[in-house]
Amino acid sequence: MLIAVGLYMTYFTNRNDSILKIEKYIWESFANEKKIGLLTGLSGMALFYDKMYAVYKEDVYLEKLESIVEKVNNILEKEPTLSSLCSGLAGFGLLLLSLKNSSIEIDSEYFEDIDVILLEDLRSFSETDNYDFLHGSMGVAMYFIERCKSYKSQNNISKLNKFAEDLIHKMNQNFKEVLVSETALENDDRFCIYFGIAHGVACYLNFLIHLDQNFDELTSDITSVIKTGVAFLESYKRFDENSKQYYPNLLLIKSGTIVGSRLSWCQGDFGISNALYNCGVFFNEDRLIDEAKMLIKASCQMTLEESLVNDMGICHGSGGIALQYYLASKKYNIDFSPEIEKWLDIANTQTLNYKSFLSFEKGEYHEENNLLEGAAGLGMTLLTVENKIDTKWLEFINLF
C-alpha cells in the first residue's frame, strides 16, 4: 500500500452510514428509472449494487443487482437504444463483462449478439469521425477492449485493430481536425476543440494509452500521436486568473477564443494531470510526471467559490473532485487526505447529510440517481475512497 493512502486511512472518517443512505435513495428511485445507461441510468445503478454485494456480502444487494439487469434486458427487447458507453448498449455490455460477484449467467450467444450490433456502430461512428469517448466510437471500443481479453474472436480483434489504425492515421495526418467538436452555443462560432478528459485532447491521450496497455493484439504504434497530443496540450498552457487553472476547457475555432475551465472531472487540470502522468509513464519522462503533480498540487489552493462547483456529482461536482484527489494520492504517492476530506464534507453539506441528491444543470437543480451526476456516482466514490473497492471502474470514465 502506498504511503499516501496509509496516511489517508488514519485521517478519513468512516462513512458507512452515508453509503447506506445513498443505497436507500437509489433503490427508491429504481422503479421509475427508464434509462439504461452506464453513466446515465440503470447500468450504473447495477454497477453500484455489484460493488455493494462485493463489500457487504448481503444477498439483498445481489437480488437488487439481478432485478436491475433484468429490467435493462427487458427494455432492450422492447425499445431501440443508443450504442454509446454513456447511455447505451456499449455501457451495458461493459457492465456485464465487469460483473464479478453475480449469480447472473450470461451465455456466449448474448455477448455475440451485442458484438454484432456494436461492431457496426464502431464502424459507422468512425466513418463519420465521431470518436467521442462518451457518445461515439472510443466508448464502443472500450467494450471490445474488455471483450477481447476473455474472448479471442478474430473478427472482433480485426475490427478493433481497423478502428485503431484509422483513428491513429487520421490523428497523425491532421491532429486538430479529428478533435473538432460542436458546442451547444447557438451562434456561428460553435465549433471547438476541447482539452479535458471527457471529450478533449486528454481524453484521446488516455484512451490510446489504455488501448495500448489492454489490447494485446494491437498492431498500430501510438507513440507519434501521443507526442503530438502532449505538444498540442502544452502549447496552450498558461495560468488563468479567473479559472485558477493552467489549461482551458475549449478553444473556439472561428474566433480563437479560449474558454476557461471549472474544477471538475469533465474539464480542466484534474483530467489533464491524469493524462500527462500516464503519458509520462508511457515515455518514462519525469518532466511530464512532475507537470502532472504540479497541476494537482496547484488545485489545492482553490476555494469552493472559485471552483464553480454546484453539486455533488462526479462530472462537475464535489464527489468527482474528491475521487480524483484519491486517485492522485494512489498514483503520485502524495497525501491529499485534507483535500479529499474537504470535498467530501462539501458533498455532505450539498446532500443534506446524504438525504438529497441534486444535480445542477443549465441553472437549475433536479434529482439524480445516476453514476455520472447523481447518487450512484457518489456511492461509488465513498466505496472507493474508503478502500472498500478498487479503482478499476474508473476506466469507465477514462481515468486510470
N, C-alpha and C positions, 0 to 999 in steps of 0.2 A: 504493500500500500504506500502511496506517495506521502511524503511528509505533510504537504498542504492539506490533504484530505484528513490525515490524522489530527492535525490541529483543528480543522473544521469540526470534526466529530465532537471534540471537547467543548466547542463553543456553541454548537447548534442546539436549539430547544426542540425536543421531540414533538412532532405534530400529528401523532397517530389519531387523536380525536378529530382533527381537522380533515384528515383523509376520509374518515367515516362519514363526516358531514357532507363532503363532496360526493361520496358514493350514493348517499341517500338522495341528494338532489338529482344526480344523473339518472338513477333508476325511476324516480318520479316523472322524469321527462321522457322516458323511453317510449311510452305508448303513443305519444303524439309526434315522434320523430319519423320523418319520411325520407330524409336524405340519406344516401348510403355511404357517403364519402369517408375516406380515411382521415382527412383533416377537417371535414365539414359535416360529418354525420355519424351514422350508426357504426361504421367500421372502426372509427376512432374510439367510440364507446366500447366496442368489443375488445380492442387492444387494452384499454384500461382494465376491463374485467379479467382478461387473461393474466395481467400482472397482479391484480388483486388476489386471484386464486393462487398464483405462484408464491406470493408473500404470506398470505394468511391461511392457506390450505383449508378454506371453508367451502363446502360443496355448493352453498348458495351462490357463490360467485361463479362457479363453473356452470351452474344452471342458467344464470343470467347471461353468461357468455354464449351459451348454446342457443338461447332464445333470440339473442340479437343476430347471430349468424343465420339462423333460420328465417328471421324476418327479412334480412338483406337478400337471401336467396329467393324468397317469395316475391320480393319487389322486382328482382332481375327477371324472373319468369314472366311477369305481367307487364312490365313497363320498359320502354327504351331507356338506355342510360348512357352517360358520358363514359369515356375511356380513361380519363386522367387519373393521376396519382392523387390529386387533391380531392376530387369529387366523384370519381367513377370506378370503373372495373379494375384498373391497374392498382389502385389503392386497396380494394377489397382482395385482390389476388395477393398482394404483398402481406396483408393481414393473415390470410390463410397460410401462406408459406412461413410466417413467423410464429404461429401458434405452437407452443411447446408443451403446455400442461393440459391440453383439452382432450376430452374423450371423443371429440368430433372426428369421424372418419371421413376422409375425402378421397374418393377413388381417382385413379390416374386419368380417367376419361374427363372428369370435371375440369382438371387443370388443362388438359389438351384442348377442350372447348374454349377456355379462356385464352390459351395460346393463339388459336386461330383468329379470334377477334382482335386481340391486341397486336399481333404481327401486322395485320392490315392497317391498323391505326398508327403503328410505329412508322410504317412506310408512308402513309398519306400525310401525317404531320410533318415528316422530314422533307417531303417533296414540296411542301408549301412553306418551308423554313420556320415552322412552328416548333422550336426546340425547347420551349419553356419547361422548367422543371415541374411546376405545379400543374400546368394545364396542357402541356404538349409532350413531345417525344422523349425528352430526357426523363420525365417521370414514368412514362411507359417503359423505357429502357431499364429503369430501376427494378421493375418486376422481372424482366428477363435476366438481369444480372444475378438476382437471387435464385431464380428458377434454374439457371444453368449450373448452379453449384451442386444440385442434387439430381438433376435430370439432364443427361448429356444428349439431348436431341440435336442432331447435326443441322436440322433445319433452323432451329432456334439459334444455335451458335452462329450459323452462316448469316442469318438475318441481322443479328445483333452486331456482328462484325461489319456488315454492309452499312448499317446505321452509323457506326463509329467512324468508319472510313470516310463516309460522305460528310459528316459533321467536321471532322478534323481537316479534311481537304478544303471545305468552304472557309473555315476559320483561318487556315494558312494562306488562302488566296485573298480574302478580304475580311479581316477580323471584325471590323466595325460594322459591316453590312449585316453580318449574322446577328449582331447584338441589337439591332434597331427594333424597338417595340412601339406600340401606340399607347399613349396615356389616355386617361379619362377626361383630359382637358377638352373643352368644347371650343376650340379655335383652330386656326390653320398652323399652329406651332405645336402639334400634339404628338409628333414622333420624337422618340428619345432613345438614349442609351442609359440603362440602369447600371448601377455599380454593386449593389448589395447581394446578399446570399439568396434571396428569394427568386429574383428574376435577372440579375445583372452579371457583371464580369466575375465577381466572386463565386456566383452560382455555377458558372461554366467551369471555373478552375477546380472547385471542389468536386463537381460531378465527374470530370475527366480523371482526376486522381483516384476517386472511388472506383471508377470503371477499371482503371489500370491495376488497382490493387485487388479487385474482387472478381474479375473476369479472366480466368487463367488462359483462355483461348484467344485473347485479344491479339490481333495481327497488326494493328496500327501503332505508331510511335507518337506519344502525346508531347514529347519534350519541346518541340518547337512552338507549339501553340500555347503551352504553359508559359514559356519565356515571353512570348508576345503579350499574353494576358497580364502578367506581372508588370511588364514595362508600361503597358497602357494604364493600368491602375495607378502606378507610381507617378505617372506624368500628370495626374490630377490631384496629387496630394498637396493640400495646403490647409492650415488650420483656419476654421471659420468661427468668428467671434459669436455669431448668432446660434449656430447649432452646437458649438463647443466640440466639434469633431473634425477629423482631418480629411475624411473622404465624403464626397457628395452622395446624395440619393440618386440624382439623374442629371443628364445633360440634354437639353432641348436642342434638336438638330438644326432647325432653321435659324434660330436666333443665337445659338451658342450659349444660352442662359444656363447657369449652374443652379440647381435647386438643392438646398441643404437637406441633411438627414435628421431624423429623430433618433433617439436612443432606443434600439429595438432589435428584434431578430431579423425582420424583413429587409431592413436597410441600415446603412451606417457602419460604424467602425467595428462593432462586435463581429458581424459575419465576415467582414473583410479581414479582420485579425485571424479568424479561424482559417480562412483560405490561405492567407500569406504564411501562416505557420505550417500548414500542410505542404505548401509549395517549398518552404524552406527545408522541410524533412525530405521531400522528393529530390531536391537538388543538393542536399547536405550543405546548405548555405546558411551560416549563422546570422548573416545580416538580415535575412527575411524573418527568421525566428525572433530576433531581437526587435524588429519592427512590429511584429505581431504582439509581443509582450508590452511594448510601449503603448500601443493603442488601447489595450485593456486597462493598463495602469492609469492612463490619462482619463479614462471614463469614470474612474472612481471619484473624481472631483465634482461630478455633475450633480446638481440638485434635482429634486422631483420636478420642480417648475421648469428648469432648463431642459429636462429630458422630453417634455411634451407627452409624457405617459398619462393616459386617462383611464386605463382599465387593467385587469389582472391577467390578460391573455398571453399566450406565447408569442403571437405575431408581433404585436407592438405594445405589449403591456408589461407589468411588473414581474409576472411569472416567467416570462421569456428572458428577462434581464437576469433574474436570479439563476435560472437554468444555465445561461451562458457563462456567468461567473463561475458556477460549479464546474462546468466542462473545462474552462480555462485553468481552474485550480488543478484539475487532474492532468491536463496536457502540459502546462507550463511549470508545474511544481512551485506555484506561488499561492500563498494563503490569502484568498479573497473571502474568508468567512465573514468579516464585518459587512461586506457589500451584499453577500447572499442574505444574511440576516436582515439587513436594512430593507432589501426589496421584498422579502417575504413578509416583513412587518407591514409594508405598504400594501401588499396584496391582502393581508388580513384586514386592514382598515377598509380597503376598497370593497371587500366582500362582506362587510359587517360581521366579522369573525366567521367566515366561511358559511354564510347563510344566503347570500345573494350574489349571483354570478352574471354581471352585466358587461357586455361588450360595447365599446364606443365606436361608432361608425357614422361618418357624414354628419357629425354634430349631434347625434342622438344616441341614447343608450337603449339596448334591448337585451333580453335574457339570452344566454347562450350556453349550450351544453357541450360543444364540440371540442376537438383536440387542439385546433389551431388558435381559437379565440375564446374558448369557454372553459367550463368546469372540468371536462375530461383532461384537457391540457394542464390545468393547474394541479389536478390529482396526480398525473404522471410526473409533473415537476416535483411535487413533495415526495413521492416514492423514490425519485432519483436522487434528490439532494440528501435524503436520509440514508442513502446507500442500501435501500431495500431492493432496488433493481439496477441493472447495469445501463449503460448509455447507448447500447446498440440501436434502440428505437429512434434515436436522434437522426439516424441516417434518413428517416422518412421526411425530415425537414432539412436535409442536406448539410447536417453537421456531423463531424466525426473527429 
